[in-house]
């Protein structure tokens, strides 16, 4: 049997923290909340939450990203809004999902990075790009559906008999 997946949450401004933690608890998937010291991640913990760890990083560009990537195993899942982090996660053989439920793929990550680069160039030259659309309840529901699917797939891949057990 291979090692059980861990969920790493890029916890700076994650709009689906409650849902992600609930599903991880349901499937007994350990969680690591990663953010800089300005975040109060303790508010997401429950009494007796042995499988939820808070990992605080130095304030700085990409500190949380590199802290996550250093710890990844192939069975792990990373919840992030950051396309660059998603690319590094995929490069390590792990899974990446966005708060809107987009499961990142090796087939599309290069195009996602290129789009991010082009938009950044436009903004640097004084241009404007449309920001992300408002986060809706439909986005939350889509995330829950896709995230549960990813958890089941990763648990199945990590088990000998392919069974998945929820509480």
C-alpha positions, 0 to 999 in steps of 0.5 A: 500500500502506498502512502495516503494522500495529504491535502495541502491548502495554499491558505492565503485567501482560500474561499473554500477552506471550510468545504475543503476541510469538511471533505478531508475530514470525511475521508480522513485525509490529513491536511496542511494549511500553509500561509504566511504569518499574517493569517489566523489559520487556527480559527479553522481548527477543531478540538481534537483535529489531529489530522490538520496541521498549520504551517506558517511561512515567512512573508515573501513572494512564493514562500508558501508555494515553495514550502508546499512543493518541498513536502509533496508526494505523488499521492498528494493534492494541493488546493491553490488559486496560483497557476505557478504553484499548480504547475510545480505541483504537476511537475512533482506528479501530485494533483492540483485543484483550484477553489472553483473546482478546476483540476489542473492538467499537464495537457493545459498547464503550459497554456495557463502559464502563457496566459498568465504571462501575457496578462502580467505583461499587459498590466506591467505596461499600464494596460488592464485585464479583466480580473476574475469573475465574482466567486459564486455559490455555483463555484463552491458547489463545483469545487465540492463535486470535483474535489471529492472526485479527486480525493476518491481517485487519490485514495483509490490509487493509494489503496491495495484493494481500490476501496474508498471509505468515508465516515 
